[in-house]
Amino acid sequence: MAALICGSLAFDTIMTFEGRFAEQILPDQLHILNVSFLVPTLRRDFGGCAGNIAYSLRLLGGTPWPMAMLGSDGGGYLQRLQALGIPTAHVGMAQDTYTAQAMIMTDRDNNQITAFHPGAMLQAHTLRIAPHPDIALAIIAPDGREAMLEHAEQLAAADVPFVFDPGQGLPMFDGPELARFVEQASWVAVNDYEGKMLCERTGWSLAEISRKVRGLIVTLGAQGCEVWVDGAKAHVPAVTPAQVVDPTGCGDAWRGALLYGLERGWPLERCAALGNRIGAFKIAHRGPQNYTLDFTPG
C-alpha cells in the first residue's frame, strides 16, 4: 500500500555568511536599506516537503507517492526520485515556470534570511486526487493554497484518511478554513508555534482539536513531542543525536516516520518515537535528503 504525499518539491540553495547580519545592518538606516553579503560557501539541495517526506518514508521501506509540481528546470529532480525508487506518476511538470526554490543565507550566529519563490507549486491544484485501491493514507503538507484546500476536499470525498500538516503554510488560512481542515483530517501534526497559532485561529484548545481527530502531534524539537489522543496528552522524549549539524528537513523526516507507522496501524506514541529517532539521524547530516539509516524499523 502507498502513502500519497501532497506538498512541494523545491530546490534549496544554502549560503553561509561568515560575519554577523547585525554588524552589517544599521538600525537607524532601515528606511534606505541597501546591503550586500559575501557568501564564500553555497550548496544546492533537493528539498520541498513532499520530496523530504517521501525520502524519509522510502528509507524506512514504505511506498511514497508524491503529488507535487516541478517546473521547467525540474528534470533532474524527477530523475532523482525515480533513482530512489519513488514513483513519479503523480508529479506534474509546468513548462512555463521554475520549480519552487528557497534561498537561505545563514550568518555565524545561525540567524537566517530566506527568500522563497513558489514557482510551479502555485499550479499544484491542477493535480487531482481520485480514489485508488493502493492508497492507504495521505498527508496534506505545505503547498500552494488552492492545492491544500482542494486536495483535502478530494481526500475526504475519496474517504482516504490523511494527516493535516500545515507547516509554514498555516498563516495562509483563516479560522474557518483551518477548522474545515481539522474536521476533514484523521490526524493533525504541527510544531509548538504552529499549534499555538492553530488554537488561536480556530478558537479550540489542543485537547479539543485532539477530540475531533484520531490524534494530534505537537513536535517540540530537542524536547521531543506531545501526542494528544481524545483529550489526553503524553510526552514522547527526544533521541539525542550523534551531532547537531543541520536542522533543515528534520520535521519532514519525522513525518515520513509518522506515515510509516500509521500505515502499519501502530499506536501514535510508537509512531512518534520512530519519528524522534529519524529526526536525530537527519540533524546529523547537511541537507534534507542526504542521511541514511543504520537500523530497520520494527
N, C-alpha and C positions, 0 to 999 in steps of 0.2 A: 504494500500500500504506500501511497505517496502523500507528502505534505505540500500543499500549494502555498507558495510564499509570495504574497503581493507586497511589493515595495520597490525600492530604487536600485538601479545599477549605476555606479558612478566611478569616476577616476578621482583619486585623492592625490593632490600634489602637496607634499610636505616640505616646508622650507625652515631652516634654522638661522635665526639672527643671533649672533654671539654676544650682542650687547643687551641693554635693557630698554624697552619701549619708553619707560618713564624718563629716561635720560635724553630721549630724542624729541619728545612731545612736550612743548611748553604750555602749561595750563592756561596762561593768560593770552595765548595766541591761537586758541582753538577755532576762533572765528575766521582765521586765514590759514588753516592747517594745510601744509604742503611738505610732506616728509618722504624720504626715500631710505630703504634699508638694504644694506649689502647682505646677501644670504649665500654664504660660501657652500652650503650643502643643500641639495634638493633631491627628493625621492618621489617617484610616482608609483602609487599602489592601485591595485584593483580594490574597489570598495562599493559603497552603497549597501543599505540594509538588506535587501533581498540577496545580493551576492554574498555578503558576510554570513548571513544566517544559513544560506544554502551550503556554504563551505563547511561550517561547523557541523551541520546535520549530516553531510556526506562523510566527513571524517569519522563520525560515530557509527556509520553504517546504515544510516537512513536514506530515504529516497526523496530528495527535494525537487520540487517543480517550481522554479522561479517564474513569476509572472511580472514582467517589467519591460521597459522600453530602453533600447540603445539608440544612439544617434549614428550619423554617417561615419563617425570615427570609431564605432564600436565593434568592428570585425575582430580585432584581437581579443576583446573580452569574450565574445561569443565562442571563439576557438578555445579559450582557456576553460570556460565552463564545460565544453564538450570533452576536453582532455581530462578533466577531473571526473568525468562520468556523470555530470549533472545534465539532465535532459533540458533542451532549449526550445521545445515545441511551443512554449507559451511566452517566449521572449520575442518582442517585436523590434523592428528597426525603422526609425524615422530618418529619411534621407535629407530632410530639409533643415536639420538642426544638429547640434553636437550632443554627445552623451553628457548627462549631468556631471558636473565637476565641482569639487571642493578644493579651494586653495587656502592652505593653512600655514601661517607663519608663527613660529614659537620663539620667544626670547629666552635668555638664560635663566629667568625666574619661572619658566613654564607658563607665562602669560601668552595668550594666543589672539591673533587677528585672523578672522576667517572670512572669505568671500565664497558664496555658493551660487553657481549657475545651474538652474534646474534643467534647462535644455529639453531633451526628449522626454524626461519624466513628466512634463506637463501634458503629454499625449497618452499617458498610461491608461486613461479612462476608455480609450478606444479598444482596449483588450477586454474581451467579455468572458465571464465565467459561466460555464454550463455544467449541469450535473454530469459526473463521471464516476463510474464504479470503482476506480482505483484511487480516488481522493478520499483519504481518511479524515483529514482535518486541514486547517489552513491558518494563516496569520495575516492580519492587516497591519503591515509595518509602514513607517513614514514613506509617503509617495506624493504624487500630485493630489491636490484637494479633491477634485472631482473623482479621481480614481479611488481614493479611500472611501468616499461616500457611496459610490456606485458598486464597488466590489463588495462592500459589507452588505448592501441590499441584495446583491446577487447570491452571495454565500448563504444568507438567511433564507432566500427563496428556494435555493437548492438543498436546504436542510443540511448544510455542511457545518459542523462545529468549528469555531475559529477563535483565535486569540486576538484581542484588540490591543495593539501595541502602538500607541500614537506617537511616542518619542518626541522628537523636536517638531513634529507636525501638529502637536496638540494645540498650540496657540491659534491655529487657523480656524478652529471651530468654537462656536458659542455653546452655551449650556444645553439648550435643547438638542443640538446636533450630537454633542458628546453623550447625552442621556440615551439617544437613539442607538449610538454605537454600543453602549453598555447593554442595552436591552436586547440587541441582536446577538451579542457575543456569548461565548461559553466561558471564556476566561479573559481576564484583563491583566496586562503586565505594564508596569510603569516604574520609573525610578522615584526617589523620595520627593524631588522637586515637582515632577510631573504629577505625582499622587496628590500633592497639596493643591496644585492648580486644577486637577480634575474634580476634587472635592469642592473647591471654591466655585467653579463654574456650574456644576450640576446641583450644588446645594446638598449633596449626600456625603455622609461620612464614609471612611474606608469600610467600616463594618456594614453599613447599608449597601454599599456597592457590592461587597462580597456576597450578600444575600440575594443579589439579582443575577449572579453568575455561578458557575461551578466552583470558581476560585479566583482570588486576586493575589498577585505577587507584587511586592514593592522591593525593588533592589536597592541596596544601601552601600554599594561599592565595597570598600575594605571591611565594612561591618557585616557583610553577608546579605541576607534578605529576610523580609517578613512574608509569611504565607497566611492569607486570610481565607477561611472556609466557613461559610454560614455564620459570619459574625465573629468567629473565634480566630485569634492571632497566634501564630507560632513563629519563633525565630530560628532561622537556619544559619549557622555560623559560616563565616568565610573560610576559604582554604588559603593558607599562606603560600604565596608564590615563591619560586626559587629566586627571582629578582624582579624588580619593577622597572620595565624598560619603556613600554608604550601602552597606554590605556585605550588607544583608538580601536574600536570594534569589540571591546570586551562585552558590552551589553548584547551585541548581536550574537557573539559566540555563546553567551548564556542562553539566548532564546533558541538557538539551534538545539541545545541540550533539552530545553523545555519541550520542544516539539517531539524530540526523540522519545522522551519519557511518556508524554501524553498519548502518543500513538500506541504505546505498549500497555496503556492502562495503569501506569504507575500512580501511586498517591502523589499529590502535589509536592509534599515535602521531599520526597525522593527525587522528583524532577529537579527541584531547586538545588538539592545537594550536588547533583551532577552538574548543573549549571555553574555553581560556585567553583567546582573543580576545573571545568573547561575554561572559565574566566581566568583562573590562576595560571593555566598554561598559556593563554593568549597574551596576558600582560607581560610575560617574559620575552616577547618577541616584538620586533618592529613591524608595523603594518597590520591591517585587519585580517589578512589571509596568508600569513607566512609561517604559521605554527603547525606543529604536528603533535600527535598524542602517543604516549608510550604505555597505554593501558586499553583494555577492552571493557566497555561499559557493561554492567550486568546487574 
